[in-house]
Amino acid sequence: MKITRVRLSLFFVATAMLMCASISFAAATISVSPTSLDFGDVALGDSSELELTVENTGDATLTVSSIVSNNGVFVPELTELVILAGQTDGVVVTFTPIALTPEAGTLTLTSDDPVTPSLEVPMSGTTTSLLATVEVNPDTLNTRSRGRYITAYIELPTGMDPNNIDPSTVTLTYDTTTLNALTAPPPTVEDYDDDGVLELAVKFSRPDLIEAVVGGGSMTVELTIAGSLTDTTAFSATDEISVLDKGSNWQWRIRPRPTPRPRPTPRGRAWGWWRNFGD
């Protein structure tokens, strides 16, 4: 009897093990692409976006309960996700540099994947140049203008001094034409727009710019102002101006000066009195 009972017990244990092996439990499985985010070189004052694709290759719904960056210059658009089995979704991450230094960080996705409950994505980016802002004056350029200068007011990112710009490196580019900043009149630094931030004012030859844009008709053009700081850090900025071009055959229409009307001969007592007095 004992032997029979042992045999029966072993039979039931083996049967239970076979049944468990034949049963598969549904589970979510997380994977990401790319496996790291490299933003490359992004100018200070600018930002860049990359998308991380999150896929659920399992057979149960994937719940990503937390998406966190450990470096504030990398910011995910979403903080959680729910992805059905076999489906994908995306998370946009924005890199906004705050200094002229390389940056690195980790994006951590916490989910209900039983195998990989915490998935880490390395992030990196560098910053070697500046994105400035510029206002070009005048903002409408008449190709028949006899003015001598175009003025560019350059403002650097917050906390940076325009006195550190090397004026000899500043250029204005339109299409294939590049003009150097004039040395006379010399560049000046002031708060020209009264916003509490200093700008560097540099001048370019207006006739040279007109020569570059004339013949294209009236249009809007984009001008690029670029240069470097005294420490060789590069910067650039763009602005749009309107071009008023009447064409090469257009001429000024000057209205002739009207012929003066003859003054009437004075009459009356007053004239007679004056005439007598004069005699």
Long-range contacts (C-beta under 8 A, 24 or more apart in sequence): 26-58, 26-59, 26-60, 26-85, 27-58, 27-59, 27-60, 27-113, 27-114, 27-115, 28-56, 28-58, 28-60, 28-61, 28-62, 28-63, 28-83, 28-85, 28-111, 28-112, 28-113, 28-114, 29-56, 29-57, 29-58, 29-62, 29-113, 29-115, 29-116, 30-54, 30-55, 30-56, 30-57, 30-58, 30-62, 30-64, 30-109, 30-111, 30-113, 30-116, 30-119, 31-55, 31-57, 32-109, 32-119, 32-121, 35-121, 36-121, 36-122, 36-123, 36-124, 37-74, 37-93, 37-107, 37-121, 37-122, 37-123, 37-124, 38-123, 38-124, 38-125, 39-95, 39-123, 39-124, 39-125, 40-125, 40-126, 41-125, 41-126, 41-127, 41-128, 41-129, 42-95, 42-97, 42-125, 42-126, 42-127, 43-97, 43-127, 43-129, 43-130, 43-131, 43-235, 43-236, 44-97, 44-98, 44-99, 44-100, 44-127, 44-129, 44-130, 44-131, 44-157, 45-130, 45-131, 45-132, 45-133, 45-156, 45-157, 46-97, 46-131, 47-94, 47-95, 47-96, 47-97, 48-94, 48-95, 48-125, 49-92, 49-93, 49-94, 49-95, 50-92, 50-93, 50-95, 51-90, 51-91, 51-92, 51-93, 52-90, 52-91, 52-92, 52-93, 52-107, 52-121, 53-88, 53-89, 53-90, 54-81, 54-83, 54-88, 54-89, 54-90, 54-91, 54-109, 55-83, 55-87, 55-88, 56-83, 56-84, 56-85, 56-86, 56-87, 56-88, 57-86, 58-85, 58-113, 59-85, 59-86, 60-85, 61-85, 62-111, 62-112, 62-113, 63-111, 63-112, 64-109, 64-110, 64-111, 65-110, 65-111, 65-112, 66-108, 66-109, 66-110, 67-91, 67-107, 67-108, 67-109, 67-110, 68-107, 68-108, 68-110, 69-93, 69-105, 69-106, 69-107, 69-108, 69-123, 70-105, 70-106, 70-108, 71-103, 71-104, 71-105, 71-106, 71-123, 73-97, 73-98, 73-103, 73-105, 73-125, 74-103, 74-105, 74-107, 74-123, 74-125, 76-107, 93-123, 95-123, 95-125, 97-125, 97-127, 99-127, 100-127, 100-128, 100-130, 100-233, 101-127, 102-126, 102-127, 103-127, 128-233, 128-234, 129-233, 129-234, 129-235, 129-236, 130-156, 130-157, 130-160, 130-229, 130-233, 130-234, 130-235, 130-236, 131-157, 131-235, 131-236, 131-237, 132-156, 132-157, 132-225, 132-235, 132-236, 132-237, 133-237, 134-225, 134-237, 134-238, 134-239, 135-193, 135-199, 135-239, 136-223, 136-225, 136-239, 136-241, 138-241, 139-241, 139-242, 140-241, 140-242, 140-243, 140-244, 141-206, 141-209, 141-210, 141-213, 141-241, 141-242, 141-243, 141-244, 142-244, 143-210, 143-213, 143-214, 143-243, 143-244, 143-245, 143-246, 144-246, 144-250, 144-252, 145-206, 145-210, 147-206, 148-205, 148-206, 148-207, 149-182, 149-185, 149-203, 149-204, 149-205, 149-206, 150-203, 150-204, 150-205, 150-206, 150-209, 151-201, 151-202, 151-203, 151-204, 152-181, 152-201, 152-202, 152-203, 152-204, 152-223, 152-225, 152-239, 153-192, 153-193, 153-199, 153-200, 153-201, 154-199, 154-200, 154-201, 154-202, 154-225, 154-227, 154-235, 154-237, 155-197, 155-198, 155-199, 156-235, 158-197, 161-198, 162-189, 162-198, 162-199, 162-200, 163-189, 163-198, 163-200, 164-229, 164-230, 164-231, 165-200, 165-227, 165-228, 165-229, 165-230, 165-235, 166-227, 166-228, 166-229, 166-230, 167-200, 167-202, 167-227, 169-227, 169-228, 170-202, 170-225, 170-226, 170-227, 171-225, 171-226, 171-227, 172-204, 172-209, 172-223, 172-224, 172-225, 173-223, 173-224, 173-226, 174-209, 174-212, 174-213, 174-221, 174-222, 174-223, 174-224, 175-212, 177-208, 177-209, 177-212, 179-204, 179-205, 179-208, 179-209, 180-204, 181-227, 213-243, 213-245, 214-245, 214-248, 215-245, 215-247, 215-248, 216-243, 216-245, 217-245, 217-247, 218-242, 218-243, 218-244, 218-245, 218-246, 219-243, 219-245
